[in-house]
Amino acid sequence: MKTAAHSLKKVVLEMGGSDPAIVCQDADIHISSSGITWGGFNNCGQNCNSIERVYVNDKMMDAFMDAFISKVRQLCLGNGMNLTTDMGPLVSELQYKKINALIRKAVDSGAEIKCGGQAVDKNNGFFFQPTILYTEHPLKPFYQAEWFGPVVVVTPVRNDEEAIRYANQSAFGLAASVWTQCRQRGMQIARRIESGSVMINDVIVSFGMTEAGWTGIKNSGIGWVHGEKGLDEMVNIQYINYDPQYKIQKIWWFPYQRAMIDAMKSGMTFLFHRNIIQRFRSIPDVLKHFTKYLILNSKQHEKL
C-alpha cells in the first residue's frame, strides 16, 4: 500500500480473518459438526477464511460437542501427498510456536481443551493435533485474533442475539457461516454479521466461486476480487454522457437570473418535498419553467 501510494495505484488487500460460525438451535447436528470440522481444520486451519470461533446455542451444546469432538479425533495427520491424510503440518516453526503459545494462554485464562492441544512427534514437519478449546469467556482479545492454525474455540450462547454480538466482536471481518435449517433465520442472522461474506450451511468454498464477490471489512482488507466488482477493480471505469438536447443552453448556465432560481426551487419541491400536496402544487411552476427545455431543442436568447 505504501509503495502504491506514491503513484496513486489502486490496491486490493485481503489481510486475514478470525471467522465465526453460528450454530443455531435448529441446526442439523450431523451437518453442522461435519462442516465446521472441515471448515476449521482443512489445510491445518491455515486459510484466511477458516473457522476459528464457534458459537453454539446452549440447548444443543452437548449434542454438538459430542459429534464435533468425535469427528475431529478421527482426522488423520500426515504427508499431504498421501491419500489417507486429512491434515498436514503447520507452515513453519514460527507458526507452530505461535499456536502452542496461544493454546497455553487460553488454558491459563480458563479455557478447557476438549481434544488435541499438543504437538505430534512427526518427522519432517511441524505437526500439531487438531484442537478444540471450550470457553465461556470469548471476549478476551486473543480469541478474536487470527490464529491461522488447527484450533477452533467453541462458546455456548443463550440465543441468536448473543451469538451475533460475539461474532462481531473481532476487529476482523472477512467471512462467517451460519448453521440453521431455516433459510429465513439464516438470512436474518447473516445480514447482521459484520463480514464481507456469509455462508449458510456451508463454509470457505465461496472464495472459489468466480461469480461470488470476495471482500473483507474492518481489518480484513479493502477492495474486491471475483464477481463483477472484482473485475471492476482491475480496470478504469469511464462514464460518458451524450445530451440529445445539444442545441439548447441549460437553465443553470450563465447568466444567473431570477427565473432560474424560481425554476430550480419548483423543481426541487416537485422532486423532493416531504409534503405530497406541496409537490402537486408545484406542477404548474415546473411546467412553466421546464417545458421549453424538455420539448424544444433550440438556442435561448436570454442565455449566454
NUGUBA-46923 format. One record per residue (C-alpha): residue in three letters; x, y, z. Coordinates in steps of 0.5 Angstrom, whole numbers, padded with zeros to 4 digits. Example, Ala and Ser with C-alpha at 12.3 -4.5 7.8 and 13.67 -1.06 7.14 Angstrom:
2
+-----+-------+-------+-------+
|   r |     x |     y |     z |
+-----+-------+-------+-------+
| ALA |  0025 | -0009 |  0016 |
| SER |  0027 | -0002 |  0014 |
+-----+-------+-------+-------+
# end
This chain:
304
+-----+-------+-------+-------+
|   r |     x |     y |     z |
+-----+-------+-------+-------+
| MET |  0000 |  0000 |  0000 |
| LYS |  0006 |  0005 |  0002 |
| THR |  0009 |  0003 | -0005 |
| ALA |  0003 |  0004 | -0009 |
| ALA |  0001 |  0011 | -0006 |
| HIS |  0007 |  0014 | -0009 |
| SER |  0004 |  0013 | -0016 |
| LEU | -0003 |  0013 | -0013 |
| LYS | -0004 |  0006 | -0016 |
| LYS | -0010 |  0002 | -0013 |
| VAL | -0009 | -0004 | -0009 |
| VAL | -0013 | -0010 | -0007 |
| LEU | -0011 | -0013 |  0000 |
| GLU | -0014 | -0019 |  0004 |
| MET | -0011 | -0019 |  0011 |
| GLY | -0014 | -0025 |  0014 |
| GLY | -0019 | -0026 |  0019 |
| SER | -0022 | -0029 |  0025 |
| ASP | -0028 | -0032 |  0022 |
| PRO | -0034 | -0034 |  0027 |
| ALA | -0039 | -0040 |  0026 |
| ILE | -0046 | -0039 |  0029 |
| VAL | -0050 | -0046 |  0030 |
| CYS | -0057 | -0044 |  0032 |
| GLN | -0062 | -0048 |  0036 |
| ASP | -0065 | -0051 |  0030 |
| ALA | -0058 | -0053 |  0026 |
| ASP | -0057 | -0060 |  0024 |
| ILE | -0052 | -0063 |  0029 |
| HIS | -0049 | -0068 |  0024 |
| ILE | -0048 | -0063 |  0018 |
| SER | -0046 | -0057 |  0022 |
| SER | -0041 | -0061 |  0026 |
| SER | -0038 | -0064 |  0020 |
| GLY | -0038 | -0057 |  0016 |
| ILE | -0034 | -0054 |  0022 |
| THR | -0029 | -0060 |  0022 |
| TRP | -0028 | -0059 |  0015 |
| GLY | -0028 | -0051 |  0016 |
| GLY | -0024 | -0051 |  0022 |
| PHE | -0018 | -0056 |  0020 |
| ASN | -0017 | -0056 |  0013 |
| ASN | -0010 | -0054 |  0011 |
| CYS | -0009 | -0055 |  0018 |
| GLY | -0013 | -0049 |  0019 |
| GLN | -0008 | -0044 |  0015 |
| ASN | -0014 | -0041 |  0011 |
| CYS | -0015 | -0034 |  0012 |
| ASN | -0023 | -0036 |  0012 |
| SER | -0022 | -0042 |  0016 |
| ILE | -0027 | -0042 |  0022 |
| GLU | -0024 | -0040 |  0029 |
| ARG | -0029 | -0038 |  0033 |
| VAL | -0036 | -0043 |  0034 |
| TYR | -0042 | -0040 |  0038 |
| VAL | -0047 | -0046 |  0039 |
| ASN | -0054 | -0045 |  0042 |
| ASP | -0053 | -0048 |  0049 |
| LYS | -0059 | -0052 |  0049 |
| MET | -0056 | -0056 |  0044 |
| MET | -0048 | -0055 |  0046 |
| ASP | -0048 | -0063 |  0049 |
| ALA | -0050 | -0066 |  0043 |
| PHE | -0046 | -0061 |  0038 |
| MET | -0040 | -0062 |  0042 |
| ASP | -0040 | -0070 |  0042 |
| ALA | -0041 | -0070 |  0035 |
| PHE | -0035 | -0065 |  0034 |
| ILE | -0030 | -0068 |  0038 |
| SER | -0032 | -0075 |  0035 |
| LYS | -0030 | -0073 |  0028 |
| VAL | -0024 | -0068 |  0030 |
| ARG | -0021 | -0074 |  0033 |
| GLN | -0022 | -0078 |  0027 |
| LEU | -0017 | -0074 |  0023 |
| CYS | -0011 | -0077 |  0020 |
| LEU | -0005 | -0073 |  0020 |
| GLY |  0001 | -0074 |  0016 |
| ASN |  0004 | -0073 |  0009 |
| GLY | -0001 | -0069 |  0005 |
| MET |  0001 | -0073 | -0001 |
| ASN | -0002 | -0079 |  0002 |
| LEU | -0009 | -0080 |  0000 |
| THR | -0011 | -0082 |  0007 |
| THR | -0008 | -0076 |  0010 |
| ASP | -0013 | -0071 |  0013 |
| MET | -0009 | -0065 |  0016 |
| GLY | -0002 | -0064 |  0014 |
| PRO |  0003 | -0059 |  0018 |
| LEU |  0004 | -0052 |  0020 |
| VAL |  0008 | -0048 |  0015 |
| SER |  0013 | -0046 |  0020 |
| GLU |  0017 | -0047 |  0027 |
| LEU |  0014 | -0039 |  0028 |
| GLN |  0007 | -0041 |  0027 |
| TYR |  0008 | -0048 |  0031 |
| LYS |  0011 | -0043 |  0037 |
| LYS |  0005 | -0038 |  0036 |
| ILE |  0000 | -0044 |  0036 |
| ASN |  0003 | -0047 |  0042 |
| ALA |  0003 | -0040 |  0046 |
| LEU | -0004 | -0038 |  0044 |
| ILE | -0007 | -0045 |  0047 |
| ARG | -0003 | -0044 |  0053 |
| LYS | -0005 | -0037 |  0054 |
| ALA | -0012 | -0040 |  0053 |
| VAL | -0012 | -0045 |  0058 |
| ASP | -0009 | -0040 |  0063 |
| SER | -0015 | -0036 |  0062 |
| GLY | -0020 | -0041 |  0064 |
| ALA | -0021 | -0045 |  0057 |
| GLU | -0021 | -0052 |  0057 |
| ILE | -0018 | -0057 |  0052 |
| LYS | -0023 | -0062 |  0049 |
| CYS | -0019 | -0065 |  0045 |
| GLY | -0012 | -0064 |  0042 |
| GLY | -0007 | -0059 |  0044 |
| GLN | -0001 | -0062 |  0043 |
| ALA |  0005 | -0062 |  0038 |
| VAL |  0006 | -0069 |  0035 |
| ASP |  0012 | -0073 |  0034 |
| LYS |  0013 | -0073 |  0026 |
| ASN |  0019 | -0073 |  0022 |
| ASN |  0020 | -0067 |  0017 |
| GLY |  0014 | -0062 |  0019 |
| PHE |  0011 | -0058 |  0025 |
| PHE |  0005 | -0062 |  0026 |
| PHE |  0000 | -0060 |  0031 |
| GLN | -0006 | -0064 |  0034 |
| PRO | -0013 | -0061 |  0031 |
| THR | -0015 | -0058 |  0038 |
| ILE | -0022 | -0056 |  0040 |
| LEU | -0022 | -0051 |  0046 |
| TYR | -0028 | -0049 |  0050 |
| THR | -0029 | -0043 |  0054 |
| GLU | -0035 | -0039 |  0057 |
| HIS | -0031 | -0032 |  0056 |
| PRO | -0030 | -0031 |  0049 |
| LEU | -0029 | -0023 |  0049 |
| LYS | -0021 | -0024 |  0051 |
| PRO | -0017 | -0020 |  0046 |
| PHE | -0013 | -0026 |  0044 |
| TYR | -0020 | -0030 |  0042 |
| GLN | -0021 | -0025 |  0037 |
| ALA | -0014 | -0025 |  0033 |
| GLU | -0013 | -0029 |  0027 |
| TRP | -0010 | -0036 |  0030 |
| PHE | -0008 | -0039 |  0023 |
| GLY | -0008 | -0046 |  0025 |
| PRO | -0011 | -0052 |  0027 |
| VAL | -0015 | -0049 |  0033 |
| VAL | -0023 | -0048 |  0034 |
| VAL | -0025 | -0044 |  0040 |
| VAL | -0033 | -0046 |  0042 |
| THR | -0037 | -0042 |  0046 |
| PRO | -0044 | -0043 |  0049 |
| VAL | -0049 | -0038 |  0047 |
| ARG | -0056 | -0037 |  0050 |
| ASN | -0059 | -0034 |  0043 |
| ASP | -0058 | -0031 |  0037 |
| GLU | -0057 | -0024 |  0039 |
| GLU | -0051 | -0026 |  0044 |
| ALA | -0048 | -0030 |  0038 |
| ILE | -0048 | -0024 |  0033 |
| ARG | -0045 | -0020 |  0039 |
| TYR | -0040 | -0025 |  0040 |
| ALA | -0039 | -0026 |  0032 |
| ASN | -0038 | -0018 |  0031 |
| GLN | -0033 | -0017 |  0037 |
| SER | -0027 | -0018 |  0033 |
| ALA | -0023 | -0013 |  0029 |
| PHE | -0023 | -0017 |  0023 |
| GLY | -0029 | -0018 |  0018 |
| LEU | -0027 | -0023 |  0013 |
| ALA | -0032 | -0029 |  0013 |
| ALA | -0037 | -0032 |  0017 |
| SER | -0042 | -0038 |  0017 |
| VAL | -0049 | -0039 |  0020 |
| TRP | -0052 | -0046 |  0021 |
| THR | -0059 | -0047 |  0021 |
| GLN | -0065 | -0051 |  0018 |
| CYS | -0069 | -0044 |  0017 |
| ARG | -0067 | -0040 |  0011 |
| GLN | -0070 | -0034 |  0013 |
| ARG | -0067 | -0035 |  0020 |
| GLY | -0060 | -0036 |  0017 |
| MET | -0061 | -0030 |  0012 |
| GLN | -0063 | -0025 |  0018 |
| ILE | -0057 | -0027 |  0022 |
| ALA | -0052 | -0027 |  0016 |
| ARG | -0055 | -0019 |  0015 |
| ARG | -0053 | -0017 |  0022 |
| ILE | -0046 | -0021 |  0022 |
| GLU | -0040 | -0016 |  0020 |
| SER | -0036 | -0019 |  0015 |
| GLY | -0035 | -0019 |  0007 |
| SER | -0039 | -0026 |  0006 |
| VAL | -0043 | -0030 |  0010 |
| MET | -0045 | -0038 |  0008 |
| ILE | -0051 | -0041 |  0011 |
| ASN | -0050 | -0048 |  0012 |
| ASP | -0043 | -0048 |  0008 |
| VAL | -0036 | -0045 |  0009 |
| ILE | -0030 | -0043 |  0005 |
| VAL | -0032 | -0045 | -0002 |
| SER | -0035 | -0038 | -0004 |
| PHE | -0028 | -0036 | -0005 |
| GLY | -0027 | -0041 | -0010 |
| MET | -0034 | -0039 | -0014 |
| THR | -0031 | -0034 | -0019 |
| GLU | -0038 | -0031 | -0019 |
| ALA | -0038 | -0029 | -0012 |
| GLY | -0035 | -0023 | -0010 |
| TRP | -0030 | -0023 | -0004 |
| THR | -0028 | -0018 |  0000 |
| GLY | -0026 | -0016 |  0007 |
| ILE | -0029 | -0011 |  0012 |
| LYS | -0025 | -0008 |  0018 |
| ASN | -0018 | -0010 |  0019 |
| SER | -0019 | -0016 |  0014 |
| GLY | -0017 | -0011 |  0008 |
| ILE | -0020 | -0007 |  0002 |
| GLY | -0022 | -0008 | -0005 |
| TRP | -0026 | -0014 | -0008 |
| VAL | -0024 | -0020 | -0012 |
| HIS | -0028 | -0024 | -0016 |
| GLY | -0035 | -0023 | -0019 |
| GLU | -0037 | -0016 | -0023 |
| LYS | -0034 | -0012 | -0017 |
| GLY | -0027 | -0016 | -0017 |
| LEU | -0027 | -0015 | -0025 |
| ASP | -0028 | -0007 | -0024 |
| GLU | -0022 | -0007 | -0019 |
| MET | -0018 | -0009 | -0025 |
| VAL | -0020 | -0003 | -0030 |
| ASN | -0021 |  0004 | -0030 |
| ILE | -0029 |  0006 | -0031 |
| GLN | -0031 |  0011 | -0035 |
| TYR | -0037 |  0015 | -0035 |
| ILE | -0039 |  0018 | -0042 |
| ASN | -0046 |  0022 | -0042 |
| TYR | -0049 |  0025 | -0049 |
| ASP | -0054 |  0030 | -0049 |
| PRO | -0059 |  0030 | -0054 |
| GLN | -0061 |  0037 | -0053 |
| TYR | -0055 |  0039 | -0055 |
| LYS | -0058 |  0046 | -0058 |
| ILE | -0060 |  0049 | -0052 |
| GLN | -0057 |  0052 | -0046 |
| LYS | -0058 |  0049 | -0040 |
| ILE | -0062 |  0053 | -0035 |
| TRP | -0057 |  0053 | -0030 |
| TRP | -0052 |  0056 | -0034 |
| PHE | -0050 |  0064 | -0034 |
| PRO | -0053 |  0069 | -0033 |
| TYR | -0056 |  0067 | -0027 |
| GLN | -0063 |  0070 | -0027 |
| ARG | -0069 |  0070 | -0022 |
| ALA | -0073 |  0066 | -0027 |
| MET | -0067 |  0061 | -0026 |
| ILE | -0068 |  0061 | -0018 |
| ASP | -0075 |  0060 | -0019 |
| ALA | -0074 |  0054 | -0023 |
| MET | -0070 |  0051 | -0019 |
| LYS | -0074 |  0052 | -0013 |
| SER | -0080 |  0049 | -0016 |
| GLY | -0076 |  0043 | -0019 |
| MET | -0073 |  0041 | -0012 |
| THR | -0080 |  0042 | -0009 |
| PHE | -0083 |  0037 | -0014 |
| LEU | -0078 |  0032 | -0013 |
| PHE | -0076 |  0032 | -0006 |
| HIS | -0081 |  0036 | -0002 |
| ARG | -0084 |  0031 |  0004 |
| ASN | -0091 |  0034 |  0003 |
| ILE | -0094 |  0031 | -0002 |
| ILE | -0099 |  0037 | -0003 |
| GLN | -0094 |  0042 | -0004 |
| ARG | -0091 |  0037 | -0009 |
| PHE | -0097 |  0037 | -0013 |
| ARG | -0098 |  0045 | -0012 |
| SER | -0091 |  0046 | -0015 |
| ILE | -0093 |  0042 | -0022 |
| PRO | -0095 |  0049 | -0026 |
| ASP | -0089 |  0052 | -0024 |
| VAL | -0085 |  0046 | -0026 |
| LEU | -0089 |  0046 | -0033 |
| LYS | -0088 |  0054 | -0034 |
| HIS | -0080 |  0054 | -0033 |
| PHE | -0078 |  0047 | -0036 |
| THR | -0083 |  0046 | -0041 |
| LYS | -0079 |  0049 | -0047 |
| TYR | -0072 |  0045 | -0044 |
| LEU | -0076 |  0039 | -0044 |
| ILE | -0079 |  0040 | -0051 |
| LEU | -0075 |  0045 | -0055 |
| ASN | -0068 |  0044 | -0058 |
| SER | -0066 |  0051 | -0060 |
| LYS | -0062 |  0057 | -0057 |
| GLN | -0065 |  0061 | -0052 |
| HIS | -0063 |  0069 | -0053 |
| GLU | -0063 |  0070 | -0046 |
| LYS | -0057 |  0065 | -0044 |
| LEU | -0050 |  0066 | -0046 |
+-----+-------+-------+-------+
# end
